[in-house]
Amino acid sequence: MRLSIAGLLIALAQSRLSQNKDMLQLQRDMIYLQQSVKQLQTTIDQNNAAIKGLVEKMADQVNTLAGGMQKISQSVDGLRTQNESTTREIAQF
């Protein structure tokens, strides 16, 4: 009878030890996962900041280009007016 009780206690202790190992492994995995999520969030934040900077730079370049296109359009209109005026003067001769 004592041997049966001792065997049962040993089996329970081994089961408990196995459960503790599993719990410790699960805790290690959770800590690793939390660290990975933090690292990913940091990387995402850095990438977002870089993309934001590039988008702002592109917006500035588009605005500069739009201003340049407006000046070109004004110059073309001026040349068209000048050309029409010259054409009228030539036609009077």
N, C-alpha and C positions, 0 to 999 in steps of 0.2 A: 504494500500500500504506500509506504513512504517513497519507494522508487517511482511509483506512478505519479505521485504528487511532485517529486523532484523533476521528473521528465516533463511534466506539464508546465512547471515553472520555467524550465530551461526553454521549452518551445515558445512560451509567451515572451520571454526575454529576447529570444532571437527575432521573433516577429516584431517586437517593439523596436529593436535595434535596426531592423530592415526599414521600418516605417520612418525612423529618425533619419536614416541615410537618405531616403527618398525625399523627406521634408527639407533636409539641408540642400540636396541637389536642386529642388524646386526653388528654394530661396536664392541660391547662387544664380540659377537661370533668370529669375526675376530681376536681380540686381544687374546682370549682364544686359537684359532687355531694356531696363531703365536707362542704363548708360548709353546703349545704342540709340535709343530714342532721343536722348539729349544731344548726342553727337549729330544725328540726322537733323534735328531742329536747328542746331548751330550752323550746319552746312547749308540748309535751306535758307536761313536768315542771311547768310553771307551771299549766297547766290542771288537772292531777291534784291539785296542792296546793290550788287553789281549790275543786275538787269535794270534796276531803277535808274542808276547812273547812266547806263547806255541809252535808255529810252529818253532821258532828259537831254542827253547830248544829241540824239537824233532829232528831237523836237527843235532844238536850237538850230541845227543844220537845215531842217525843213523851213523854218522861219527865215533863215538867211537866204535860202534858195528862193523862197517866195518873194522876198524883197528884191532879189536880183532879177527875177523874172518880171516883176512889175517895172523895174527900171528899163529892162530890155524892151518891154511892150511900149513904154512911153517913148523910147528912142525910135522904135519902128514907126509909131504913129507920127512922130516929128518928121522922120524921113519921108513918110508917105505924103504928109502935108507939103513938105518942101518939094518933093517930086511933082506933085500936082501943080504947085505954083510955077515951077520951072517949065512944065509941059504947057501951061497956059501962055506963059511968056513966049515960048518958042512958036506956039500956034498963032500968035498975033503977027508974026513976021511974015 
